[in-house]
Amino acid sequence: MRGTRLLQRAWGVRSGPPPAAAPPAAEWLPWHPTRRVATSCSVADPSTERPAEPAVTSGSSQEEAGPSRSSASAAPSASGVFSSRYGTRWRVRPYDNADSPHIIQLQTESFHRPLPVDFLNAFTYGNFRAEVVDALKQKTKYSDPSTFQLLVAEEAGAAHEEPSGSSSGSSSSSGDGPSTSSRTANGSSRSASKVVGVIEVSRMTEREVLRQLPGASEYAYISSMCVRSSLRRKGVAQALIAAAEAQARLWREPNLALHVYKENAPAVQLYDSCGMRVLAEDPGWKALLGDQVRLLMHKRVSALADGAVEQS
């Protein structure tokens, strides 16, 4: 990744938001349990419509991208159908193995910074894709579901859909393989639906953020959100953010936070429309060094709604 960044800087590609033709960006986290390092940024749908909040249900995220683990310990995970003011409905659920190729493609295309020379662009794209594959394997294989959830969005009527609160079974396909099916809890095979968006939600304890949250010892953090380019401005991003809020409630985390670049006005507007407010921003000297200044945005999440289902 460092070599890729050096090439990008050498050709005048800034490490901030992509060009206007690309989606707006917030923060991509290629971390594993012993190294939580923030780089680059996450992608948001710049639509301002906000979805209706569905009843919160829970399932268990038991799949992995790597081949060595058969299941994960059960943990509450957000799952539900979210409606937007466009009249569209999106199901957001925990990922499973069959989603891995779609997640890899979405994240690679959303976060890769293109270079003006074709052969260098192909080289950096390949390297970045390899990092996305490795990061996905690390996150899904070694992360504790009680502190990390990878959620995906699909059309509400997709064949992949299961009843709310159901538990998915595990499979053993690799994170970068062409897997198109997985096993349900009862052992039957199902085809992977087309993933249209991805979001990662983590329980974090970064000191710089906690300094802005008096009395908090941890918080829920949104990262690596991306939406398929053909479906932006359709309410997908709002559904993903609402699902992240639901996940925070299931974790009993009252604070939800994310980082977004200050110059990325569409993304800032999106998060503001979802109830998030700016708490802090990076020091101005970062701009003098050619880096993008980030905003820390935050929302106070209400308690788990009465009647919502929570899996213990």
Residue pairs with C-beta under 8 A, 6 or more apart in sequence:
1 30
1 39
1 127
1 128
1 131
3 127
4 124
4 127
4 128
5 15
7 115
7 120
7 123
7 124
8 14
8 15
8 113
8 115
8 124
9 15
9 290
11 115
11 116
11 117
11 120
12 116
13 113
13 114
13 115
14 290
14 292
15 40
15 113
15 290
15 291
15 292
16 25
16 41
16 261
16 263
16 291
16 292
17 24
17 25
17 41
17 261
17 263
17 264
17 292
18 25
18 113
18 114
19 114
22 110
23 43
23 44
23 45
23 46
23 110
23 226
23 227
23 229
23 232
24 43
24 44
24 46
24 260
24 264
24 266
24 267
24 270
25 40
25 41
25 42
25 43
25 44
25 110
25 111
25 260
25 261
25 264
25 267
26 41
26 42
26 43
26 44
26 222
26 223
26 225
26 258
26 259
26 260
26 261
26 264
26 267
26 271
27 38
27 40
27 41
27 42
27 223
27 224
27 258
27 259
27 260
27 294
28 38
28 39
28 40
28 41
28 42
28 107
28 111
28 223
28 224
29 36
29 37
29 38
29 39
29 200
29 202
29 223
29 224
30 37
30 39
30 131
30 132
30 134
30 135
30 138
31 37
31 38
31 135
31 138
31 139
32 135
32 138
32 139
32 142
32 143
33 142
33 143
33 144
36 204
36 206
38 223
38 259
40 111
41 111
41 259
41 260
41 261
42 111
42 222
42 223
42 224
42 225
42 226
42 258
43 110
43 111
43 225
43 226
43 227
44 225
44 227
44 237
44 260
44 266
44 267
44 270
44 271
45 197
45 227
45 232
45 233
45 234
45 235
45 236
45 237
45 238
45 270
46 232
46 233
46 237
46 266
46 267
46 269
46 270
47 84
47 86
47 232
47 233
47 234
47 235
47 237
47 238
47 270
48 269
48 270
48 273
49 84
49 85
49 86
49 235
49 238
49 273
50 84
50 85
50 238
50 242
50 273
50 274
51 82
51 83
51 84
51 85
51 90
51 235
51 238
51 239
51 242
52 82
52 83
53 82
53 242
53 245
53 246
54 80
54 81
54 82
54 83
54 242
55 80
55 164
55 305
55 307
55 308
55 309
56 78
56 80
56 246
56 249
56 250
56 304
56 305
56 308
56 309
56 310
57 78
57 79
57 80
57 164
57 165
57 308
57 309
58 76
58 77
58 78
58 79
58 165
58 250
58 309
58 310
58 311
59 77
59 79
59 93
59 94
59 162
59 164
59 165
59 166
59 167
59 168
59 311
60 72
60 74
60 75
60 76
60 77
60 94
60 145
60 167
60 168
60 311
61 72
61 75
61 77
61 94
61 95
61 145
61 149
61 150
61 168
62 71
62 72
62 74
62 96
62 167
62 168
62 169
62 170
63 72
63 94
63 95
63 96
63 97
63 140
63 168
63 170
63 171
63 182
64 72
64 97
64 137
64 140
64 141
64 170
64 172
65 97
65 100
65 136
65 137
65 139
65 140
65 141
65 174
65 175
66 137
66 140
66 141
66 174
66 175
67 172
67 173
67 174
68 141
69 141
69 170
70 170
70 172
71 170
72 145
72 170
73 144
73 145
73 146
74 145
74 167
74 311
75 144
75 145
75 146
75 149
75 311
76 250
76 251
76 310
76 311
76 312
77 93
77 94
77 145
77 149
77 151
77 247
77 250
78 92
78 94
78 149
78 151
78 243
78 244
78 246
78 247
78 250
79 91
79 92
79 93
79 94
79 164
79 165
79 166
79 243
80 91
80 92
80 164
80 243
80 246
81 89
81 90
81 91
81 92
81 156
81 164
82 89
82 90
82 91
82 92
82 235
82 238
82 239
82 242
82 243
83 89
83 235
84 90
84 234
84 235
84 238
84 239
85 235
86 234
86 235
88 234
88 235
88 236
89 155
89 156
89 157
90 153
90 154
90 155
90 156
90 196
90 197
90 235
90 236
90 239
91 153
91 154
91 155
91 156
91 158
91 161
92 151
92 152
92 153
92 197
92 199
92 239
92 240
92 242
92 243
93 151
93 152
93 154
93 161
93 162
94 149
94 150
94 151
94 152
94 168
95 103
95 140
95 150
95 151
95 152
95 198
96 168
96 170
96 171
96 182
96 192
97 170
97 171
97 172
97 173
97 179
97 182
98 160
98 171
98 173
98 179
98 180
98 181
98 182
98 190
98 191
98 192
99 152
99 192
99 195
100 136
100 173
100 174
100 175
100 176
100 177
100 179
101 176
101 177
101 178
101 179
101 180
102 152
102 192
102 194
102 195
103 136
103 150
103 152
103 195
103 198
104 129
104 132
104 133
104 136
104 175
104 176
106 195
106 197
106 198
106 226
106 227
106 228
107 132
107 136
107 198
107 224
107 226
108 125
108 128
108 129
108 132
109 229
110 226
110 227
111 128
111 132
111 226
112 124
112 125
112 128
112 129
113 124
114 121
114 125
115 121
115 124
133 175
133 176
136 175
137 174
137 175
139 148
139 150
139 200
140 150
140 175
146 203
146 251
147 202
147 203
148 200
148 201
148 202
148 203
149 200
149 201
149 202
149 247
150 198
150 199
150 200
151 198
151 199
151 200
151 201
151 240
151 243
151 244
151 247
152 195
152 197
152 198
153 195
153 196
153 197
153 198
153 199
153 227
153 236
153 239
153 240
153 243
154 160
154 161
154 193
154 194
154 195
154 196
155 193
155 194
155 196
158 193
158 194
159 190
159 191
159 193
160 190
160 191
160 192
160 193
161 193
162 168
162 184
164 309
165 309
165 311
166 185
167 185
168 182
168 184
168 185
169 182
169 183
169 184
169 185
169 186
169 187
170 183
171 179
171 182
171 183
173 179
173 182
179 192
180 191
180 192
181 189
181 190
181 191
181 192
182 189
182 190
182 192
183 189
183 190
184 190
195 228
196 227
196 228
196 231
196 236
197 225
197 226
197 227
197 228
197 231
197 236
197 237
197 239
197 240
198 224
198 225
198 226
198 240
199 222
199 224
199 225
199 240
199 241
199 243
199 244
200 222
200 223
200 224
200 225
201 220
201 221
201 222
201 223
201 244
201 247
201 248
202 220
202 221
202 223
203 218
203 219
203 220
203 221
203 251
203 253
204 218
204 219
204 220
204 221
204 257
205 217
205 218
205 219
206 221
209 219
209 221
209 257
209 296
210 216
210 217
210 218
210 219
212 279
212 280
212 296
212 298
213 219
213 255
213 257
213 279
213 298
216 254
216 255
218 253
219 253
219 255
219 256
219 257
220 244
220 247
220 248
220 251
220 253
220 255
220 256
220 257
220 301
221 256
221 257
221 258
222 241
222 244
222 256
222 257
222 258
223 258
225 237
225 240
225 241
227 236
227 237
227 240
228 236
237 270
238 270
238 273
238 274
241 270
241 271
241 274
242 274
244 256
245 256
245 299
245 301
248 254
248 255
248 256
248 301
249 301
249 302
249 303
249 304
249 305
249 308
250 304
250 310
252 303
252 304
253 301
254 300
254 301
254 303
255 298
255 299
255 300
255 301
256 276
256 298
256 299
256 300
256 301
257 279
257 296
257 297
257 298
257 299
258 271
258 276
258 296
258 297
259 294
259 295
259 296
259 297
260 267
260 268
260 271
260 294
260 295
260 297
261 267
261 292
261 293
261 294
261 295
262 268
262 281
262 282
262 292
262 293
262 294
262 295
263 292
263 293
268 278
268 295
268 297
271 297
272 297
274 299
275 299
276 297
276 298
276 299
277 297
277 298
277 299
278 295
278 296
278 297
278 298
279 296
279 297
279 298
280 295
280 296
281 293
281 294
281 295
281 296
282 291
282 293
282 294
284 293
286 292
286 293
287 293
304 310
